[in-house]
Amino acid sequence: MALRKGCLCFDLKTGTIVLGVVDLTLSIVCALFLIAILFSWTLLSLQDVAPWGAEVFRVTATAVYIISSTLFLLIIVNIVCSSLLIHGARTGQPGFLVPWLVLVAIAMGMETGVAIGGLMSAVGAVVVGSSISHIVCLVSSIGVVIIILALIEQWYYFSCVCSFRKQLKAEAVVQELVLL
């Protein structure tokens, strides 16, 4: 991968810090949103009357708690990695950029798997040929396009932070040679 000169219309350091701050801010907003969802489901579960029936509500509430808790855990990991990214970019320590790079690489790998699954779903829906399968094909195709666009965006951010990390490591080698 070729080294980039800038990131988000800034130099690599400023672009990496801006990227980290935006990522951190969005993660905090998402965490607050998930806390609100968990709180509202808890209040709803305290009521005696469930509009769908007790068993359906219990299963739905369990699914909401599991999914929200898992997402909340992932968001906390993202908050930590974004904070390390900001700190590493601000202080010029390339090691602090690595957790964010690993997290984004894992996310891109998972998104690639979801895109492949969406393509398989769309192809399968076309083969079946019913009216509902056309809707599934359309929704899957739209999802795949959105995921591919997100992957392109994430690859750009990944390459910016990776370039900044390489730049910091090269500066450290030069600094070490000057001291010798």
C-alpha positions as CSV (number, residue, x, y, z in Angstrom):
1,M,0.0,0.0,0.0
2,A,1.4,3.4,-1.0
3,L,1.9,6.0,1.7
4,R,-0.7,8.8,1.7
5,K,0.3,12.4,2.1
6,G,-3.0,13.5,3.7
7,C,-6.2,12.3,5.2
8,L,-9.6,14.0,5.0
9,C,-8.1,17.2,3.5
10,F,-5.6,17.5,6.4
11,D,-2.1,16.2,6.9
12,L,-1.9,12.6,8.2
13,K,-1.7,13.6,11.9
14,T,-4.6,16.0,11.9
15,G,-6.7,13.7,9.7
16,T,-6.1,10.8,12.0
17,I,-7.1,12.9,15.1
18,V,-10.2,14.2,13.3
19,L,-11.1,10.6,12.3
20,G,-10.6,9.4,15.9
21,V,-12.7,12.2,17.3
22,V,-15.6,11.6,14.9
23,D,-15.4,7.9,15.5
24,L,-15.3,8.4,19.3
25,T,-18.3,10.9,19.2
26,L,-20.4,8.6,17.0
27,S,-19.6,5.6,19.3
28,I,-20.6,7.6,22.4
29,V,-23.9,8.6,20.8
30,C,-24.6,5.0,19.8
31,A,-23.8,3.8,23.3
32,L,-26.3,6.3,24.8
33,F,-28.9,5.2,22.2
34,L,-28.4,1.6,23.2
35,I,-28.7,2.5,26.9
36,A,-32.0,4.2,26.1
37,I,-33.2,1.1,24.3
38,L,-32.3,-1.2,27.2
39,F,-33.9,1.2,29.6
40,S,-37.1,1.5,27.6
41,W,-37.3,-2.3,27.3
42,T,-36.8,-2.7,31.0
43,L,-39.6,-0.2,31.7
44,L,-41.8,-2.0,29.2
45,S,-41.1,-5.4,30.8
46,L,-42.2,-4.0,34.2
47,Q,-45.7,-3.5,32.9
48,D,-48.3,-6.2,33.5
49,V,-49.9,-6.2,30.1
50,A,-47.8,-7.1,27.1
51,P,-49.5,-6.2,23.8
52,W,-48.3,-9.3,22.0
53,G,-48.8,-11.9,24.7
54,A,-46.5,-12.8,27.6
55,E,-44.5,-15.5,25.8
56,V,-43.8,-13.5,22.6
57,F,-42.9,-10.5,24.7
58,R,-40.5,-12.5,26.8
59,V,-38.7,-14.0,23.8
60,T,-38.6,-10.5,22.1
61,A,-37.2,-8.9,25.2
62,T,-34.5,-11.5,25.6
63,A,-33.5,-11.0,22.0
64,V,-33.4,-7.3,22.4
65,Y,-31.3,-7.6,25.6
66,I,-28.8,-10.0,24.0
67,I,-28.4,-8.0,20.8
68,S,-28.2,-4.6,22.5
69,S,-25.7,-5.9,25.1
70,T,-23.5,-7.4,22.4
71,L,-23.6,-4.2,20.4
72,F,-22.9,-2.2,23.6
73,L,-19.8,-4.3,24.3
74,L,-18.6,-3.8,20.7
75,I,-19.2,0.0,21.0
76,I,-17.2,0.1,24.3
77,V,-14.3,-1.7,22.5
78,N,-14.6,0.9,19.7
79,I,-14.5,3.8,22.2
80,V,-11.3,2.4,23.7
81,C,-9.7,1.9,20.3
82,S,-10.7,5.4,19.1
83,S,-9.4,6.9,22.3
84,L,-6.1,5.1,21.8
85,L,-6.0,6.3,18.2
86,I,-6.4,9.9,19.3
87,H,-3.8,9.5,22.0
88,G,-1.3,7.8,19.6
89,A,-1.8,10.4,16.9
90,R,-1.5,13.3,19.4
91,T,1.6,12.0,21.1
92,G,3.3,10.4,18.0
93,Q,3.3,6.9,19.3
94,P,2.6,4.4,16.5
95,G,1.8,1.5,18.8
96,F,-1.4,3.1,20.0
97,L,-2.7,3.1,16.4
98,V,-2.6,-0.6,16.1
99,P,-5.8,-1.5,18.1
100,W,-7.9,0.7,15.9
101,L,-6.3,-0.8,12.8
102,V,-7.0,-4.3,14.0
103,L,-10.6,-3.5,14.9
104,V,-11.2,-1.9,11.5
105,A,-9.5,-4.9,9.7
106,I,-11.8,-7.3,11.6
107,A,-14.9,-5.2,10.8
108,M,-13.9,-5.0,7.1
109,G,-13.5,-8.8,7.0
110,M,-16.9,-9.3,8.6
111,E,-18.5,-6.9,6.3
112,T,-17.0,-8.7,3.3
113,G,-18.6,-11.9,4.6
114,V,-21.9,-10.2,4.9
115,A,-21.6,-8.8,1.4
116,I,-20.9,-12.3,0.0
117,G,-23.9,-13.6,1.9
118,G,-26.0,-10.9,0.5
119,L,-24.9,-11.7,-3.0
120,M,-25.6,-15.4,-2.4
121,S,-29.1,-14.4,-1.1
122,A,-29.8,-12.3,-4.1
123,V,-28.7,-15.0,-6.5
124,G,-30.8,-17.6,-4.6
125,A,-33.8,-15.3,-4.8
126,V,-33.5,-14.9,-8.5
127,V,-33.3,-18.7,-9.0
128,V,-36.5,-19.3,-6.9
129,G,-38.4,-16.7,-9.0
130,S,-41.5,-16.0,-6.8
131,S,-42.7,-12.4,-6.1
132,I,-41.4,-12.4,-2.5
133,S,-38.0,-13.6,-3.9
134,H,-37.8,-10.5,-6.1
135,I,-38.2,-8.3,-3.0
136,V,-35.5,-10.3,-1.2
137,C,-33.3,-9.9,-4.2
138,L,-33.8,-6.2,-4.3
139,V,-33.2,-5.7,-0.6
140,S,-30.1,-7.9,-0.7
141,S,-28.7,-6.0,-3.6
142,I,-29.3,-2.7,-1.9
143,G,-27.6,-4.0,1.2
144,V,-24.6,-5.3,-0.8
145,V,-24.2,-1.9,-2.5
146,I,-24.3,-0.1,0.9
147,I,-21.8,-2.5,2.4
148,I,-19.4,-2.1,-0.6
149,L,-19.6,1.7,-0.2
150,A,-18.9,1.3,3.5
151,L,-15.9,-0.9,2.8
152,I,-14.5,1.6,0.3
153,E,-14.8,4.3,3.0
154,Q,-13.3,2.1,5.7
155,W,-10.4,1.2,3.4
156,Y,-9.6,4.8,2.9
157,Y,-9.6,5.5,6.6
158,F,-7.6,2.4,7.2
159,S,-5.0,3.4,4.6
160,C,-4.7,6.9,6.1
161,V,-4.1,5.6,9.7
162,C,-1.7,2.9,8.4
163,S,0.2,5.5,6.4
164,F,0.4,7.8,9.5
165,R,1.7,4.8,11.5
166,K,4.4,4.1,8.9
167,Q,5.3,7.8,8.9
168,L,5.7,7.8,12.7
169,K,7.8,4.6,12.6
170,A,10.1,6.1,9.9
171,E,10.5,9.3,11.9
172,A,11.4,7.2,14.9
173,V,14.1,5.4,12.9
174,V,15.5,8.7,11.7
175,Q,15.5,10.1,15.2
176,E,17.3,7.0,16.5
177,L,19.9,7.3,13.8
178,V,20.5,11.0,14.6
179,L,21.0,10.1,18.3
180,L,23.6,7.5,17.4
